[in-house]
Amino acid sequence: MNGKILIAGAIVAILCISVIAVPADAEDTGFDVTDGEGRVFHYDAPAERIVSTGAATTLTIAEAGAVDKIVAVDKYSTYDYTGYEALSTMDAMDLGSFYGDTNHDYIVTSLINMVDAGEFSLDDTIILTSYTSNRALYERLTEAGFTKVLVWTTDSVPDYDAIVQMVSDVSRIASGTVPESVSAMLEKTETVSGAVAGVEDRTKALFVWYTGGEFSVGNSSIMNSMLEVANADNIGYNDSTASHYGDVNMIISLLEQNPGTVIFVNYSYGTAGGTAESFRNEVLGGNTDYPVVIMDSLWNNWCPESADGLMTVGQYLYPELLGEPYDGYMDEYDIWGGSDDPAPGGDDEPGTDPGASDDGETGVSEGLFIFGGVVALVGSIVGLALAGREKA
């Protein structure tokens, strides 16, 4: 366990160092961005116009103060589809779905038409995310002459620290600076990992996947990484590359072997109208011994809000250390199964809004430098102390 916490501390320190390296004025010095495929792109200044795919990426650009730079999106990034207030003023062409390759001809033709109309240029930025089929679209677009086509797929953003790096990179592309949201991500990561570092009797957790009306054991690398940072005992994780495996019978078998497990159900179940109560009835036969949490769509997604997800996951696992997720949750869902015993995690007082941060200007490199240095130092000290204790 201490080894995992030491690794988590090192990740935080490394991310702090990588983030603070961003110059305060990117327009003067320029900057490089490496996409999920390992390709390096140089920017002399922030992007002027952006094609964005994936609601989380589009939201990241908007929260970096650059919503007006978005000129085209996939259908899942539109305000009508997401309802995200940050996208309410976005005036962008809807290019439809990027899933698979059936729409590639339309996407390429539409972007070339935008270039011909002076609404876009071959040197403007296109960000393709999520689907592995976007690798084929990358080839089509570069063959058409587009020079800045960046790709991040589900298998190139494998864990939480990769999310932080991607959010930082996309924000730099959009605004030239690292926004306060990235600082908040690092702060919340350190808050969670620091609070749970001393927990030896780890809370058990299970991530449940839901798609096509079927439940299975979630094996998502991002959620697994978040549970590891939160020091959970992830009873469903295996070393396979599959994003999910098994069925309801597998879920029940794992839970029977691990009483008190906190169940995190993928957001798609909530989108389909599912609730914690309906999950208990459909899967658990009405059993209330297991805490059930329906995840939010942004908790383990590629945007700044994933830090809120990490914090909330930590709070569900260790409310005595990090505070309850929101007022009334424990009473509403009877999260600990009616027991009078305190929630597992230790005797420390709950935190008071540990993830809160003040709003600030987007040019925050100097503040990040100070913050990053402090976090890196603290992470190193904690890591060395834990390593020393393990040797002892």
Secondary structure, DSSP 8 states (H G I E B T S, - for coil): -HHHHHHHHHHHHHHHHHHHTS-S-HHHH-EEEE-TTS-EEEESS--SSEEE-SHHHHHHHHHTT-GGGEEEE-GGGSHHHH--GGGTT---EE----SSSTTHHHHHHHHHHHHHTTS--TTSEEEEEE-TTHHHHHHHHHHTT-SEEEEEETTTS-SHHHHHHHHHHHHHHHHSS--HHHHHHHHHHHHHHHHHTT--S--EEEEEEEETTEEEEE--HHHHHHHHHTT-EETT--SSS-SEE--HHHHHHHHHHSTT-EEEE-HHHHHTT--HHHHHHHHSTT--SS-EEE--TTTTSSSTTHHHHHHHHHHHH-HHHH--SSTTHHHHHTTTTT-SS--SS-SS---SSTT------S--HHHHHHHHHHHHHHHHHHHHHHHHHHH-
